[in-house]
């Protein structure tokens, strides 16, 4: 009996025709309410600082943001990327859904894009309303900033790829410790950590192999990104051990810096007419 052989993937005669079919957008977002940027500009114009949290290098911290407030993540001392998790402050089961956010808005978030929660809630948790790195656009390598593709650095993948390494300052662990500091027990905390928004990180996919790449973040001290809280939020942010992610992560080799989170309260009356998004209206019966 001969060994089974792998099928030979010969292109069919109409290969070019099949390849030439134009793509369609999977999830056109035109039917969603448009972000009211004039409203957000008014909110930002009169806001005052409500609280601040310093996230030390290679550590994670949590912070609370009341609905209708703005939170700002700033680079203060040197190029540094941050891994952001978001939770409903009253219900940690409702948390950021990176995959659906990516499917709706694309691989990297821009001003006006929303951070969506998972099923069965699926509603906007936060809207990006200002970004000093908006000038970066797409570079010659296909790199962009603020991705929702990279999941988070974690000690399990590091263990696999490093031949058994044990490293405890990956974003996954930093976020877990931050949740434990907030009062969650260790097992529950780790289970609540989820795929992140990579704030300030510059990433893309290689053109030839389609692999996830990172390169030095263009962020510099003074840069920031602002988010409007669409519901009461608890955020968790890790200052990634990759620093600016120009070379490596999951080790103490990269130069790392702290990040600053500030929460701002809008001026009185600025939220007039605004309402927090209701949870998703699907009836949940699934045809049963
Ligand atoms: Zn990381």
Boltz pocket constraint, residues with backbone or C-beta under 6 A from the ligand:
constraints:
  - pocket:
      binder: B
      contacts: [[A, 83], [A, 152], [A, 153], [A, 170], [A, 171], [A, 172], [A, 239], [A, 240], [A, 241], [A, 242], [A, 249]]
      max_distance: 6.0
